[in-house]
Amino acid sequence: MRFKSVLLSIGVLALSSVAFAQPAPSPMSDDQKTEMTHRVRQEFLHAWDGYRQYAWGHDDLMPLSKKPHDWLHIRC
């Protein structure tokens, strides 16, 4: 019985997401695409520079403390 209620809940959620779907955004102009490309590149380079400066050789960089983080904590 529980399985049927779960399936029913999933079906209701699926239908509600279809009913309230947002319209597709309008296509971006060439100028907007160029600006977006520039912004994404700048954000990527900012993140890469921070990783390189504060966490090189580690798995991750914690942005607020600027300390490295390793997922497995295993060093050779």
N, C-alpha and C positions, 0 to 999 in steps of 0.2 A: 504494500500500500504506500509506503514511504517513497518508493521508487516512482510511482505514478505521480505523486505530488511534486517531486523534484522535476520530473519531465514537464508537468503542467506549468511550474514556475519558470522553467527555461523557455517554454513556448510563449508565455505571457511577456517575459522580458524581451524576447526576440521581436514579437509583434509591436511592443511599445517603442522599441528603438527604431523600427521602420516607420511607425506613425509620426514620430517626432524628429525624424532625420532633418538635418539642416540642408538648405539648398547648396548646390556646388558653388564654390567661390568663382568669381569672374577671373578669366585668365589675366596673368600679369603682363604689363607692357614690357618692351625691351629695356627701357630705362629702369623699371622696377626689378627686372631680372638681374641687370648689371649691379644695381645697388645691393640686392640680396646676396649675390655672389661675393661682392666685396666684404659685406658684413660677416658672412659665414667664414670666409677666409681669415679675417682679422680675429674672430673669436677662436678659431682653431689654432692659429699661431699663438695667441695669448695662452691658451691651455697647454700647448706643447712647450712653450718657453718656461712656464711654471713647473711642469713636470721635469723638464731637463735641469732646471736650476735646483729644485728642492727634493726630487725623488728619483733621480736617475738610477737605474738598476733595481728598482723596487717595483711592486705590482701596481701601486696606485698612489695618488697624492690626495691628502685630505686638505681641501682648499682653505678652510678657515684657520687651521693650526699650521699649515704649510709643512706638515710632517709626512713622511712616507708611510705607506701601509702595505704589508705583505699578507696575502691570503692564507698561505700554508705555514708560514713561520719556520721554514726549513732552509737552512743555509748549508752549502757544501764546504 
